[in-house]
């Protein structure tokens, strides 16, 4: 497939950048600035060098003192003094690569040099640039080929498709549905025999790019068979030896399969893991693919490290974690065996926590964690020393919390990660407030709820039979829904009453509206308790506005036994709604 080139302007989340440019041998620093739909440059003292309001976009100054710029709807290059180097006559222009920049004009592409001269005529159908091979992949009239930096066709533009790798001197071309290898001089290296030739994305010396062979071997396929070639295009692993194979990774090993079993080979064709697994893959870790391997056979899992060495076998389940072992933080795995016991092993497969616990919580890079055993909770260290007795009803903590909430014998208190007391066991229940989980807590005393701070000072008195912490899609995290004497209301996190605790029910519907009821009548108020729809309806239904900025402006209501639709100004917009229609539409609320 033809490579797509993307111009990177380095704009995301950056509103300015600094460049140093020599002027009469005196280095000066320039700061790129962004205004409303325009860009400019200031000097280090804040003086305007290129004022805002003229250029729609300015790239950072490159190593030759040139600035890619957009003026109106045209692109070119200027210097810091606004001298035009590449004229503003192009629909698009790329960064310089190998001292040439791709330009677009009237739907076609060509190349200019740093003096603004067109050195390769504007004639191609694709945007391209020059790779380490010294060639650029170009397209014309749905045919592909390669040119050098003078525009000479090294490989004629006469092929159905083409591909290249940024780190290699090899290129591939397709003719009549088959692929062949060529070198950067245009010499054909193989016949057109391959159905597929694979390129792999890798990182070399901190630079991201692609390769056919630098990660190990080249994966090729023909006639539904897989083989691997070395950089000289010799078969190291012949066609048919394996049923399938994957590309070599940066550790120079690859997954292969034989007779529906999966294993791992190295770049010399040696099986470092015999094909013995029903599946073998890289598991997901923190939203990316891990380097380790996960092998599965029937009901158990085997973990293999990035080199294919076995970490641990006969696993029911596991998860990734980090733990402080001594003075360093190490990769560890929290593993469950088939006796449903949890333990912890390090990256070398050494057991650091024996398989004896019912639950082990994550270390999250610390030296301690919470465990459960026979229905009781405690705290242990990474070398399995008991730091807090395993005789508590529950222990709650979190990755970003510096404390443990401990419940025991219907009492709750808080200790720090240093195991020193923060709040005594004077409460029936404690939970961190969503709006500040380090300093404020919903607490229960004498069967009533209130809010206290980390020092135990009462922020909201203990007077409510119920108190919400956070309601998903609710009116924001700075509020509490509360109940008192079987009535409901809304208060702020400071305890100020927003909606008096006098209503039979409260139901939040969007960022600014709450349906409430009293004495069998329903209405709607806003977050400031201003009436939107009066308390005069026997029932009110509406679709929930789960989108943060979406507001509900239509309500199904029942009054005097009849259903109709009103807007948020209490005006009827549709009458004669059947009971069946309403019940079907809002069946999820029942």
LUMMI-462224 format. One record per residue (C-alpha): x, y, z. Coordinates in steps of 0.05 Angstrom, whole numbers, padded with zeros to 5 digits, always signed. Layout:
REM residues N
XYZ
...
REM end
This chain:
REM residues 590
+00000+00000+00000
+00025+00069-00016
+00053+00105+00044
+00015+00166+00068
+00057+00224+00092
+00030+00270+00146
+00057+00339+00158
+00069+00350+00232
+00066+00422+00255
+00078+00407+00328
+00019+00450+00348
-00020+00406+00395
-00026+00437+00463
+00031+00485+00448
+00018+00559+00441
+00090+00581+00434
+00159+00553+00420
+00229+00582+00425
+00283+00584+00371
+00353+00611+00372
+00377+00643+00307
+00446+00673+00293
+00443+00745+00271
+00513+00773+00257
+00541+00718+00302
+00498+00741+00360
+00448+00686+00379
+00377+00712+00390
+00318+00675+00419
+00250+00680+00385
+00185+00658+00416
+00129+00633+00372
+00061+00661+00394
-00010+00645+00376
-00067+00695+00371
-00138+00689+00345
-00131+00652+00279
-00060+00678+00269
+00012+00666+00291
+00073+00709+00302
+00141+00713+00335
+00168+00756+00393
+00240+00764+00415
+00263+00744+00485
+00243+00812+00511
+00172+00807+00486
+00182+00854+00427
+00141+00837+00366
+00185+00811+00309
+00130+00781+00266
+00064+00811+00289
-00001+00773+00298
-00056+00784+00248
-00017+00770+00184
+00001+00697+00180
-00052+00644+00189
+00001+00595+00212
+00076+00596+00227
+00117+00534+00241
+00177+00536+00288
+00241+00561+00257
+00279+00503+00226
+00354+00488+00229
+00367+00532+00169
+00328+00592+00195
+00267+00579+00151
+00195+00584+00174
+00138+00546+00141
+00082+00597+00136
+00009+00602+00113
-00013+00669+00085
-00086+00672+00066
-00098+00604+00036
-00028+00595+00007
+00035+00565+00036
+00108+00582+00030
+00171+00595+00071
+00198+00659+00102
+00255+00677+00149
+00249+00714+00215
+00254+00781+00178
+00194+00760+00135
+00237+00753+00073
+00200+00706+00026
+00244+00646+00009
+00192+00599-00021
+00136+00641-00053
+00065+00637-00028
+00036+00602-00089
+00024+00532-00063
-00039+00499-00037
+00003+00460+00013
+00076+00451+00031
+00115+00402+00074
+00174+00408+00120
+00242+00401+00086
+00269+00330+00083
+00335+00314+00050
+00336+00389+00033
+00273+00383-00009
+00201+00400+00009
+00139+00371-00024
+00091+00424-00051
+00020+00419-00077
-00010+00461-00132
-00075+00449-00171
-00081+00380-00141
-00011+00357-00162
+00054+00349-00123
+00127+00365-00136
+00189+00387-00097
+00225+00453-00084
+00294+00466-00055
+00312+00515+00000
+00319+00571-00050
+00247+00562-00071
+00265+00533-00138
+00222+00476-00166
+00273+00420-00176
+00223+00364-00188
+00164+00386-00231
+00094+00388-00201
+00064+00327-00235
+00051+00272-00184
-00016+00250-00154
+00011+00237-00084
+00047+00273-00028
+00114+00240-00013
+00183+00252+00016
+00252+00221+00011
+00272+00165+00058
+00339+00136+00078
+00342+00100+00011
+00348+00168-00023
+00284+00154-00062
+00212+00179-00059
+00151+00137-00075
+00109+00173-00127
+00042+00161-00162
+00020+00182-00231
-00043+00159-00267
-00054+00104-00215
+00015+00076-00227
+00073+00076-00177
+00148+00082-00180
+00208+00115-00147
+00248+00177-00163
+00314+00204-00136
+00328+00274-00111
+00339+00300-00181
+00271+00274-00204
+00301+00217-00245
+00258+00154-00247
+00301+00102-00213
+00242+00053-00219
+00194+00071-00274
+00125+00095-00254
+00092+00034-00282
+00071-00011-00224
+00004-00027-00192
+00029-00012-00122
+00093+00001-00084
+00120+00003-00013
+00182+00024+00024
+00212+00025+00094
+00242+00088+00123
+00302+00053+00154
+00320+00006+00096
+00348+00010+00026
+00299-00044+00002
+00234-00026-00034
+00177-00069-00060
+00135-00065-00123
+00071-00099-00145
+00056-00124-00215
-00005-00165-00234
-00022-00175-00161
+00047-00202-00141
+00103-00168-00103
+00178-00167-00114
+00239-00136-00079
+00283-00082-00111
+00342-00045-00083
+00349+00031-00080
+00388+00031-00145
+00329+00001-00181
+00358-00069-00188
+00306-00125-00183
+00325-00173-00127
+00270-00225-00131
+00217-00248-00179
+00145-00224-00172
+00123-00283-00131
+00098-00257-00064
+00026-00245-00046
+00046-00202+00014
+00110-00171+00040
+00105-00141+00110
+00135-00076+00137
+00142-00067+00213
+00139-00003+00253
+00200+00003+00299
+00241+00054+00337
+00316+00060+00324
+00359+00106+00367
+00297+00143+00389
+00271+00154+00318
+00205+00122+00297
+00201+00090+00228
+00191+00026+00190
+00233-00033+00167
+00230-00097+00128
+00287-00132+00165
+00321-00091+00220
+00277-00123+00273
+00298-00193+00254
+00270-00226+00191
+00223-00207+00135
+00154-00238+00136
+00128-00258+00068
+00068-00298+00043
+00051-00335-00021
-00001-00387-00038
-00029-00383+00033
+00039-00402+00062
+00086-00363+00106
+00162-00356+00103
+00216-00312+00133
+00274-00281+00094
+00339-00249+00118
+00363-00181+00094
+00395-00215+00034
+00327-00243+00017
+00348-00315+00030
+00296-00361+00062
+00314-00373+00134
+00247-00406+00150
+00218-00439+00087
+00147-00436+00063
+00103-00489+00095
+00144-00500+00158
+00092-00461+00197
+00018-00451+00184
+00023-00378+00200
+00070-00326+00229
+00072-00255+00254
+00122-00200+00243
+00185-00200+00285
+00182-00150+00342
+00236-00104+00369
+00263-00161+00412
+00276-00199+00347
+00227-00256+00360
+00160-00274+00327
+00098-00315+00342
+00086-00375+00295
+00035-00431+00292
+00036-00503+00272
-00024-00551+00274
-00066-00498+00311
-00013-00489+00365
+00028-00427+00377
+00101-00416+00395
+00159-00366+00387
+00219-00367+00341
+00282-00324+00340
+00316-00292+00279
+00357-00355+00267
+00295-00397+00260
+00303-00431+00327
+00241-00447+00367
+00252-00414+00434
+00180-00432+00454
+00153-00496+00424
+00085-00490+00389
+00044-00514+00448
-00007-00460+00464
-00078-00454+00439
-00067-00378+00435
-00006-00335+00444
-00008-00259+00443
+00015-00195+00475
-00036-00174+00528
-00062-00104+00536
-00030-00064+00591
-00052+00007+00608
-00084+00016+00539
-00024-00009+00500
+00004-00076+00479
+00053-00105+00530
+00120-00134+00510
+00107-00198+00549
+00069-00258+00520
+00005-00290+00546
-00003-00363+00527
-00069-00399+00538
-00083-00473+00540
-00153-00496+00555
-00167-00465+00623
-00100-00438+00645
-00053-00381+00627
+00023-00380+00621
+00062-00314+00624
+00126-00307+00583
+00173-00248+00586
+00193-00206+00526
+00247-00256+00507
+00200-00316+00511
+00224-00341+00579
+00170-00369+00624
+00150-00323+00681
+00096-00365+00712
+00052-00424+00692
-00016-00453+00709
-00049-00385+00722
-00124-00375+00729
-00120-00299+00724
-00069-00242+00733
-00059-00168+00728
+00000-00120+00719
+00027-00080+00777
+00089-00044+00804
+00117-00052+00874
+00174-00022+00913
+00222-00077+00930
+00278-00050+00972
+00298+00018+00944
+00273+00005+00873
+00205-00001+00839
+00197-00066+00800
+00147-00096+00753
+00106-00149+00789
+00046-00193+00772
-00012-00205+00819
-00032-00276+00803
-00091-00321+00821
-00080-00396+00820
-00132-00450+00810
-00144-00455+00885
-00169-00383+00879
-00110-00359+00921
-00072-00296+00904
+00003-00285+00906
+00054-00239+00873
+00113-00256+00828
+00166-00210+00800
+00186-00204+00727
+00235-00262+00734
+00180-00308+00762
+00204-00306+00834
+00148-00310+00885
+00151-00248+00929
+00083-00257+00961
+00062-00330+00972
-00004-00356+00945
-00045-00352+01008
-00092-00292+01003
-00164-00287+00980
-00152-00216+00952
-00089-00174+00940
-00100-00102+00920
-00051-00065+00875
+00014-00038+00903
+00012+00020+00853
+00087+00030+00860
+00088+00030+00936
+00118-00021+00985
+00051-00038+01019
-00016-00064+00999
-00083-00088+01027
-00099-00162+01030
-00159-00203+01049
-00157-00271+01083
-00216-00311+01108
-00262-00250+01103
-00216-00203+01141
-00171-00147+01115
-00101-00124+01133
-00039-00090+01106
+00025-00125+01085
+00092-00104+01056
+00122-00127+00991
+00162-00179+01029
+00098-00206+01061
+00108-00175+01130
+00042-00160+01165
+00041-00085+01178
-00031-00079+01202
-00069-00139+01231
-00111-00180+01184
-00172-00176+01229
-00211-00117+01200
-00278-00119+01165
-00254-00076+01107
-00197-00030+01086
-00205+00021+01031
-00150+00060+00996
-00132+00084+00926
-00075+00100+00880
-00077+00174+00894
-00096+00169+00968
-00046+00176+01025
-00090+00139+01076
-00130+00077+01091
-00202+00078+01114
-00210+00019+01162
-00275-00012+01185
-00278-00059+01245
-00334-00080+01291
-00382-00028+01261
-00332+00028+01272
-00290+00065+01221
-00227+00106+01225
-00169+00129+01182
-00094+00116+01185
-00040+00145+01140
+00005+00106+01095
+00056+00112+01152
+00004+00072+01193
-00007+00130+01242
-00077+00150+01262
-00110+00207+01225
-00183+00198+01249
-00201+00156+01309
-00252+00099+01305
-00309+00145+01326
-00353+00136+01264
-00401+00083+01239
-00379+00095+01167
-00330+00138+01128
-00322+00152+01054
-00280+00204+01017
-00319+00261+00985
-00315+00261+00910
-00299+00335+00905
-00237+00329+00951
-00221+00257+00969
-00158+00275+01008
-00188+00324+01057
-00263+00314+01065
-00305+00253+01084
-00378+00235+01089
-00384+00206+01159
-00438+00171+01198
-00450+00180+01273
-00511+00159+01313
-00543+00135+01248
-00538+00204+01218
-00494+00229+01161
-00452+00292+01156
-00386+00316+01128
-00320+00323+01166
-00251+00345+01145
-00185+00309+01155
-00177+00340+01224
-00245+00314+01247
-00278+00383+01244
-00352+00380+01226
-00366+00415+01160
-00438+00391+01151
-00475+00371+01216
-00496+00299+01228
-00570+00307+01214
-00586+00268+01150
-00611+00197+01143
-00581+00193+01073
-00528+00233+01036
-00503+00223+00965
-00429+00226+00950
-00431+00234+00875
-00487+00220+00826
-00467+00200+00756
-00496+00251+00708
-00515+00290+00771
-00513+00365+00783
-00438+00367+00792
-00392+00342+00847
-00403+00403+00892
-00471+00380+00917
-00502+00327+00961
-00572+00299+00954
-00596+00289+01025
-00655+00257+01062
-00684+00276+01130
-00749+00253+01162
-00766+00216+01098
-00760+00280+01058
-00709+00298+01005
-00669+00360+00985
-00604+00386+00957
-00547+00420+00994
-00478+00447+00974
-00412+00417+00998
-00410+00473+01049
-00478+00451+01077
-00518+00508+01048
-00590+00489+01029
-00604+00494+00955
-00669+00456+00951
-00704+00450+01020
-00710+00380+01049
-00785+00379+01042
-00798+00338+00979
-00821+00266+00971
-00771+00254+00915
-00717+00288+00874
-00693+00264+00807
-00636+00298+00769
-00645+00303+00693
-00592+00350+00665
-00540+00401+00688
-00593+00450+00709
-00659+00414+00722
-00688+00369+00776
-00756+00335+00776
-00786+00336+00846
-00851+00315+00878
-00891+00336+00939
-00958+00310+00963
-00968+00270+00899
-00954+00329+00852
-00893+00335+00806
-00856+00395+00779
-00787+00417+00756
-00737+00466+00786
-00669+00489+00765
-00605+00480+00805
-00620+00546+00842
-00690+00521+00862
-00724+00568+00813
-00789+00537+00788
-00789+00516+00715
-00852+00474+00715
-00900+00483+00774
-00919+00427+00822
-00985+00411+00787
-00976+00346+00750
-00992+00275+00771
-00929+00250+00735
-00871+00278+00695
-00827+00237+00647
-00769+00259+00605
-00709+00229+00568
-00646+00233+00610
-00595+00284+00583
-00532+00242+00596
-00491+00288+00552
-00458+00340+00596
-00480+00401+00557
-00546+00375+00531
-00608+00404+00564
-00677+00372+00569
-00729+00417+00538
-00787+00368+00529
-00830+00334+00583
-00885+00282+00581
-00935+00299+00635
-00999+00269+00664
-01054+00315+00688
-01127+00299+00702
-01116+00230+00672
-01090+00256+00605
-01019+00254+00576
-00989+00309+00535
-00920+00341+00520
-00898+00408+00547
-00835+00449+00537
-00790+00478+00591
-00835+00540+00594
-00895+00497+00614
-00927+00506+00545
-00965+00448+00513
-00931+00427+00448
-00969+00362+00435
-01035+00334+00462
-01072+00268+00461
-01012+00224+00478
-01034+00152+00492
-01017+00118+00558
-00988+00060+00518
-00940+00106+00482
-00915+00137+00546
-00908+00070+00582
-00869+00040+00524
-00824+00100+00516
-00806+00104+00590
-00809+00031+00609
-00736+00034+00630
-00756+00080+00688
-00803+00028+00718
REM end
